[in-house]
Amino acid sequence: MTKQAVILAAGKGTRMKSKLHKVLHPVCGKPMVQHVIDNIKAAGVTDIVTIVGYGAEDVKRALADQSQFSMQTEQLGTAHAVQMAAEHLADKEGTTIVICGDTPLISEETIQGFVAHHETTGAKATILSAKTNTPFGYGRIIRDEHGSVERIVEEKDANIEEKLVNEISSGTFCFDNKLLFELLKQVDNDNAQGEYYLPDVIKLLRAQGELVEAFVTEDFSETLGINDRYNLSIAEQTMRLRINKMHMMNGVTIIDPLTTYIDKDVEIGADTVIEPGVMLKGNTKIGEGVVITAHTTIENSEIKDNVIVKQSYISESFVDERTAIGPFAQLRPGSDVGKEVKIGNFVEIKKSKLEDEAKVSHLSYIGDAEIGARTNVGCGAITVNYDGKNKFKTVVGKDSFIGCNSNLVAPVHIGDESFVAAGSTITDDVPNKSLALGRARQTTKEGYYDKA
């Protein structure tokens, strides 16, 4: 049976008070609507139609070829919004999921169970519901004396007795696709808001004697729709704890999950230890047995097994096994660090390759460079890579020694097993097995103090 989805993302989201479209606000490293798409794809959805209106071009740009799009030029309600998808879906067979683009917390497991329940019961519509002691603001699921779903009543249209019902609609539905688009034409706007409500399709199905089901999710937090910055923070916190729990169940030690920020797509190997205040962002991959100390940030990078990262910032870089980084080091984009390398405190690496067992221990800048295996770079050394207009490359061979406070003015090549004396400024290539000095000659004037 084919599966389609309609994502509702046409609203302006004025309560966010933002120039960024509501569904594009990130939650754990992804736009909230991207979480929705990822989760419905996991349920086997083959066709996705996103209903756009306000900020349509931004949403289209963000989702690109992941979805088809239909425009809702007037915001006349959820039934009207879904009807806009008729141009893509009206004649299709199978099941259609209708879901809001601001509900990133509905997990892929819940959606899979929800769709399976709909299809195995043979229902023409299934509502994703939840139970709560604080149902204010939600549509209520009204059941008959036999416990069957009868209708959904919106908060503003509910009477006192209906408002006491604690089973609520999440606003997510499964429908028989063809029947959905037939009945949407019969929905009217005779209600407090003067809108065309999608839940009225449930009432029409019941009037025809069709089976309507409700699938109750055990986790009420999944139903949260993000309408403002406070909801956004709650969603971020909820998803972050979910993500952290998943990693801990897979063998990762997270000292304080409440202060550890891990994006959805991050991968972490077993026996890694993560201290408080760590942020792992984007498409980062962390190996096994890694130690990441407090207040480190790693973004879109790969860290291999048994690396130690101490209180440092790593972005768009690669670090190989058994290397030690930090404290207070920065690896900028394009850094490629080999095995058993040492990068110490207050060292900055940018777009450079450090071969196995190289050492840059402290207070140095290595930019646009290659540092050979087992080479030692002393304190305060700088690869002078920029002339104010262009960048140039420095290459240092293997088993070499760069003395403290040296300036390697690119483009320059230092050979294997060579030495650069401390305090030198090197502008010419240095052959293998050589010593290079580039200092001003020292002058000492004895007795100068007495003459001054």
N, C-alpha and C positions, 0 to 999 in steps of 0.2 A: 504494500500500500504506500502510495507516495505521500510525502509530508511537505507541507509548505508552512511559511510563517509570515505574519504581518507584524512589523515593528512600528509602534506608534511613537513618532518623534517630531510632530508638527508644532507642538506648543511652544510658546515664547519663553516660558520659564521665568517670568518676571521676578519671582521671589528670590532667585539666585542673585539678582542685581549684578549682572555680569554681561560683558560684551561677547563672551564665549557662550555658544549654544549649550543649554543645560546638559544634553546627553553627551557632550564632548568633554565635560569636566572629568578629570582622571580619578580613578579609584584604584589604589595599589598598582599604579604604573600604566593603566590603560584607560581610555575613555569608557565611561560606564556603558555606553551602547555596544562597545566592542566585547565586553563581558557577556552581554546578552546574546550577541551573535555567536560567540564561541560556545556558549552553553546550548543554544538550540541546534547548532551544527552537530554537537555531540549526541543529540537525540535522533539524528538521521535526517534532518531537514535538507531537502534538495533545492528548494526555491525560496528566496527571501525577498520580500517587498517591504521597503521602509517608507512610511508615510512622512513626507516632509512638508514644511510650510515656512515658518520663520527660520531664517538662517539656513535655508535649503542648500545653498551652494557649499557652505562649510561642512554640512553633514555628508553631502555627496562626495566631497573631496576626501573626507576622513575615511569613509567606507569604501569608496572607489568600486572595484569590481566584485566586492563581497555581496552586493545587494542590487536589486532593481529598485526603482524609486517611483512613487506616485505623489503628486502635489495636492495638498489640501489648502486651497487659497483662503477659504473661510473656516474659522474654527467653530464648527457647528455640532461638535460632540463626537464621541468615540465611534458610534455606529456610522456616522457620516464619514469619519476618517477611514474606517475599514472599507467602506464602499468604494473609496478612491482606488483601492487595489484591484477592483474588478477588471480593469484593462489587462491585468497580467494573470489573474487567477480564476476568474468567474467560471470558466469551462473545465477546470481541472477536477479530477477525482481525488479521493483520499482525505487526509486530515490536515486541517490548518490550525496552527497555533497563533493566537493573537496575544501579543505581549508588549508591555510598555518599554520604551527605550531607557527609562530611568529606574529600572529594577535589576541592578547588577547582582544582587544577593541571592536571587533564585538560582540555585546551584544546578549544574548539569545532571547530578543524580536525581534531584527532585523533578526536573523536566522529563528525564527519561522515564521515571516511575509514573508521572502524570500522564504522559502520552500512552504508555503501555496500558494503564488503567482504562483510559478512554477507548482504546482499540479493542481490548479484551472484553469489555462489558457491552460493546456494541452501541454505546450511547451516541446520540446525535450532537450532544454538547457536553463538555465536562468543565467544571469550574475548579481552578486551583484555589482552595480555601485554607483558612487557618483559624485557630481558636485563641481568644485573648480576653483578658478581663478589662481591657481598655480599647473597645472597638470604635471609639469616636473618630469620625472622619471617613470610615470605611463603609462600603455597601454591605448590607446584612444578607446572609443566606437564609431564606425562609423555607422551611420544610413543612410538609403536610403531616397528618397524624400517623402516617406509616414511615416517616423519616425520609421520604423522597423529596428531592429538591423541587420546589414549586416556583420560586422566583427570587430575584435579587432586588432589594429595595435600597436605593441610595440614601445616604444620611439625611439629606435635606428634604427627602420625600417620606421619610419613615415616621410612623406614629410612635407614641411613648412605648407601647409594648414591643414594637419592632426594634426600637433602639436598645432594648435590653438584651437582644440576641447577641451571643458572644462568638458566633461563627461568622467570619467575614470573608468577602471576596478579595482576592489579591489583585483583581483586574486582569488576570491571565486566564485564557480560555483555550480549549480545543473544540473545534467544530467539524462536522461533516462539511467539506468545502462547498459543494454545490448548493446544499440546503442553506448554508450561511448566506450566500449571495442572493438567493431567492428571497429569503426573509428580511434581509436588510432593506429591501424596497418597501416593506410594510411597516417599518418602525416610524412612529410619529414623535413629535416633540411636545406632547402634552404633559409637562412636568414643571417643577419649580424653576428650573434653569432654562427652560425653553430649548433644550438640546436633544439631539438624537442619541439616546443611550444604547450602547451595545448590549448591556444586560437585558434589554427588552426583547432581544432575540430569544432568550431563555423562556420568557413568558409565552411567546408565540409558539415555540416548540412544544411546550406543555399543553397549550390549547389544541394542538394537533395530535396529542396523545403520544408524543415522542419521548424517549427515555433521555433524561438529563441527570448527569452524575456530578458529584463533587469529590475531589481528591484532596484530603486534608493533609497539608504538610505539617510535620511535627515541630518545625522551627519557625515560630512566628516572625523572627527577624528577617526571614527571607522575603517577606511581603513588603518590606520598606520601599516606598517610592521616594526618590530624592527630589525634593522641591525647593530646598534652601541650603545655605552653607552648613547649618547645624546638622540637617539630615546627611549631608555629604560627609561630615566628620564622623557621624555614627556609622555610616556604611563603610568608611575607610577602616575604622577601628574593628568593626565586626569581621570584615574580610581579612584584615591583617591577623587577627587571632586565629581565624580558620587556617590561614596559610601557615602560620607558625606551628599550630598543632599538627598539621599534616607533616611538616618537616621533622618535628620531634617524634612522631609516631614512626618515621622512617629512619630514626637513629641519629638525628642531629641534636646536640645539646644547645639549647637556647637559655642562657642564664636568666634573663628577664624578658619574657614574651611581650610584656606591656610596653617596653621601650625599644623593641627591635622591629625594624621596618623592612619587610621583604616583599618585593613586587611579585605579582602572580606568576610570571614566566621564569622566575629564578629557579635554577637547579642546584641542589646541595647534596654532596655525598655523605655517607654515614661516618660517624665519629668526628665530625667537624664540631668545633666549639665556637659559639658566637656570644660575645659579651654584650652588656647593655649599650644602647645608643648606636648600634650598628645599622647602616642602611645598605641594603643590597637591591640594586635598581635595574630595570630594563631586562635585557636578555643575558644576565650574568650567569655563569656556570662556576660552581665551586666544587672542587674535588673532595676526596676523603681525607680525614685526619688533618684538616686545615684548622688553624687557630686564628680567629679574627678578634682582636681586642677592642675595647670600648671606643666608640665614637669614630670608627672607620666607615668610610663610604666607598663602595665598589659599584661601578656603573658600566653596564654593557661590556663586561670583561670576562676572561676565562682564567681561573686560578686552579692550577693542578694540585695533585695530592701533596699533603704534608708541608704546605707552605705556612709560614707565620707572617701575618700582617698586623703591625702594631700601629694603631691610631694614625692611619694614613688615608689618602684619597687616591683612588685608582679609577681611571676612565678609559674605556675603549682600548684596553691593553691585554697582553697575554703574559702570564707568569708561570714558569715551569716548576717542576717538582723540587721540594726541599729548599726553596729560596726563602730568605728572610727580608721583609720589607719594613722599614720604619724603625723607631717611631717618627712621626711628622714628615713622612716622605710623600711626594706627589708623583704619580705616574700619569702623564697626560696622554691624549690619544696617539696611537701608533707605537707605543712602547712594547718591545718584545724582549722578555727577560728569560734567560736560560735557567738550567738546573743549578742548584746550590750557589746561587748568586746572593751577594749581600748588598742591599741598598739601605743605607743608614739614615740617621736623623737629618732632617732639613736638606734632603737631596731631591732635586727635581729632574725627572727624565721625560723627554719629549721626542716622539717619533725617532726612537733609537733602538738599536739591537745590542743587547748585552749577552755575550756568549757564556757558556757554563763556567761557574766558579769565579767570574769577575767580581770585583769589589769596588763599590763607590760608597765609602763609609759615612761621610758627613759633609754637609755644607758645600755641595757641588751642584753644578748645572751641566747636564749632558743632553744636548739637543741636536737633532739631525746628525747622529753619529753611529758608528759601529765600534764596539769595544770588544776586543778579542778575549778568548778563554784565558782565565787565570790572571788577567791583567788587573793591577791595583791602581785605582785612581785616588790620589790623596785629597786631603781636606782643602776645600776652597778652590778646586780645579774647575775651569770653565771651558766648554767648547764655544768659541766665539763664532756663532753661526749666521749672524745677521749684520749686513752692512748698512741698514736703513732702508734698503730697497729689495734685496734678494737674500735668500737663504742658501747656505753652502754646507757641505758635508765634511765631517771629520771621521777618519778611519784610524783606529789604533789596533795594532796586531796583538797576537797572543803573547802571554808571559812577559808583558812589558810593565813598566812602573812609571806612573805620572806623579811627579812630586807635588807637594802641597803648594797651593796658590799659583798654579800654572795656568796660563792662557794658551789654548790651542786655537789659533786663528785660522778658520776654514776659508777655502778648501785646503786641507792638509792631511798628510798620511804619515803615521808613525809606525815603523816596522815592528816585526816580531822581536821579542827579547831586547827591547831598547829601553833606555832610561831618559826621562826628562827631569832635569834638576829642579828642585823646589824654587818657586819664584820666577820661573822662566816664562817668557812670551815667545811662542814658537810660531813662525810664519812660513817656514820652509819644511819640505818633507824630510823625514829622518829615516835613514836606511836601517835594515835589520842589525841587531846586536850593537847599537850605537848609543852614545851619550850625547844629549843635546842640552846646551845651556843658552839661555837668552836673557842674561841679566846685565844691568848697568854695572860697571866696575865700582867697587866700594871705595870710598875716600874717607879716611879718618883723620880728623884734625885734633891732635892732643892739646890739652890745656885750653880748649875753646871756652869752657865755662868761665874761667877767670878773665877772659878778654871781653866777654859779652856785656 
